[in-house]
């Protein structure tokens, strides 16, 4: 993925009652023993969030009509709770807190109450939504996580389990903003004011703020090969563009690579333009510099 910018340089519902065994006719279970959820097509950016719906089916194995049960979700793997991907589950508007393990009791009313679990072979589908924020700060790659979904009777006793595997593909993505420059959108302007041929002229500081989920590369392309050109093309004034204090080669290969993804605030790369004393014809001078940022 490549981002292009141009610099123009110019002078819950709760169940309160316990569930009975219904005279031995209630034995809730999952129809399947495993469920796989794959999440792709993720959009990265401020306020973005991925959502994926899936379904688990439950039935009354006793086959004597409908009964009731409670559903709970816990971690199966050993990934710590500071996991960069903040997985959340909900069903019917109720958020299900992910517990440390299947033996841990969650907050009061955290379990999902399932009413009317049928005794039919295919049972009843329980729709669950997996969601997680996909804002800047994530690292591109594939994340696989294991969860266990449990069914419990009215006394809180475990009656069945389902293994839930979640696979998430965080894509390589970049975003670029030019800060400290006038203008809007993809074209920004740096005005150097009146150039003094007998003194150094320096722009006010400005810079690039870059967000990326992967290592990235920054490149600059000058329309005039690193010179300010007279508006009528009659003369040129050389200038220097510096990034993080280092001179950018505007006449050749000038790519800079950064080997890590950014945090949620992004990376700030300070820029500055300097013009040394010169001899040139009076008039207006300008150059156009294109900045491109690519995920690598």
C-alpha positions, -999 to 999 in steps of 0.1 A, spaced: 0 0 0 14 34 -9 3 69 3 12 99 -19 14 135 -6 28 167 -23 47 195 -6 46 228 -26 77 248 -16 75 285 -24 93 315 -13 -284 -63 293 -313 -85 300 -306 -108 331 -321 -141 342 -328 -139 379 -341 -174 386 -320 -205 386 -326 -231 359 -339 -265 371 -330 -298 356 -367 -301 345 -371 -336 361 -340 -350 343 -352 -339 309 -326 -311 304 -291 -320 292 -278 -291 271 -249 -296 248 -233 -281 217 -242 -296 183 -206 -293 172 -174 -296 192 -153 -269 173 -159 -236 156 -134 -217 134 -137 -179 128 -115 -162 102 -114 -124 101 -100 -106 71 -107 -75 50 -98 -54 80 -97 -16 77 -70 2 98 -75 38 110 -88 60 138 -121 48 151 -121 16 130 -134 -16 144 -136 -51 129 -167 -72 134 -174 -108 125 -206 -128 132 -206 -165 138 -230 -191 152 -228 -219 177 -257 -244 179 -270 -259 211 -296 -286 218 -312 -306 246 -295 -340 244 -322 -354 266 -346 -348 237 -376 -342 260 -384 -307 248 -368 -273 254 -347 -265 284 -324 -237 296 -286 -232 300 -259 -206 304 -231 -199 279 -196 -186 289 -164 -178 270 -129 -181 283 -93 -183 270 -78 -216 260 -44 -204 250 -17 -188 273 -17 -153 256 -16 -126 283 -44 -101 287 -22 -74 272 -28 -91 238 -24 -63 212 -57 -75 197 -85 -67 222 -110 -94 214 -146 -88 225 -176 -111 222 -213 -102 225 -247 -118 218 -281 -102 216 -266 -69 228 -250 -85 259 -213 -83 262 -195 -115 272 -164 -109 292 -136 -132 282 -125 -151 313 -89 -162 321 -99 -199 319 -131 -220 318 -130 -226 356 -132 -189 364 -165 -174 373 -172 -141 357 -190 -110 370 -226 -114 380 -249 -119 349 -219 -122 326 -230 -156 314 -254 -156 284 -288 -171 295 -302 -194 268 -339 -200 271 -358 -227 252 -329 -249 240 -347 -274 218 -344 -312 218 -341 -314 180 -310 -328 164 -298 -295 149 -308 -275 180 -309 -238 180 -283 -213 167 -269 -188 191 -255 -158 172 -223 -144 186 -204 -113 174 -166 -110 176 -153 -75 175 -121 -56 182 -106 -22 175 -84 -19 145 -68 15 151 -32 25 145 -7 8 168 -14 -28 156 14 -48 141 6 -64 107 4 -102 107 -17 -132 114 -30 -137 150 -44 -170 160 -62 -173 194 -79 -202 211 -110 -199 233 -133 -224 250 -171 -219 250 -188 -237 279 -224 -246 286 -235 -247 323 -267 -257 339 -288 -237 364 -265 -248 393 -235 -235 374 -221 -269 367 -202 -275 335 -221 -297 311 -203 -292 277 -175 -274 259 -168 -261 224 -133 -252 211 -133 -218 194 -104 -209 171 -101 -173 159 -77 -163 131 -72 -126 124 -52 -111 95 -40 -76 103 -30 -60 69 0 -38 61 -13 -3 60 1 33 61 -12 68 65 6 101 60 -1 137 72 20 168 65 19 190 96 30 226 100 23 235 64 -5 255 50 -33 241 28 -56 212 29 -58 177 14 -29 162 -4 -11 194 -14 5 216 13 26 248 9 58 260 26 62 297 20 98 309 25 88 346 22 113 370 7 146 354 0 177 374 10 205 367 -16 231 376 10 219 354 39 206 320 48 168 315 46 152 288 67 117 276 67 97 272 98 98 236 111 73 213 96 72 175 92 56 142 83 35 122 107 33 86 96 12 57 109 20 22 98 12 -14 108 45 -26 93 80 -14 84 77 14 59 97 34 33 96 72 27 106 86 -7 109 122 -20 107 133 -57 115 169 -67 99 182 -98 129 205 -104 157 182 -91 162 201 -58 161 237 -71 136 266 -68 128 276 -104 118 310 -116 81 312 -125 92 320 -161 120 294 -161 148 320 -165 168 311 -134 172 287 -105 181 288 -68 194 256 -51 179 246 -17 183 218 8 156 197 23 165 180 56 146 152 73 155 145 109 185 168 103 198 147 74 200 161 39 175 145 14 189 138 -20 164 154 -43 183 145 -74 184 107 -71 176 77 -49 165 90 -15 144 63 1 145 60 39 134 27 55 120 24 90 121 -12 103 92 -12 128 55 -4 128 44 27 146 25 31 178 -9 46 179 5 82 178 26 75 147 61 85 139 70 122 136 97 131 111 108 168 113 115 185 80 131 219 72 141 238 40 172 260 38 184 283 10 220 295 10 231 329 -3 227 330 -40 229 351 -72 196 350 -92 171 372 -111 143 387 -91 110 370 -93 89 342 -78 106 308 -74 91 274 -65 95 236 -65 71 208 -61 81 178 -40 61 146 -39 63 124 -8 54 88 -9 51 63 19 49 26 13 44 -4 36 72 -29 33 
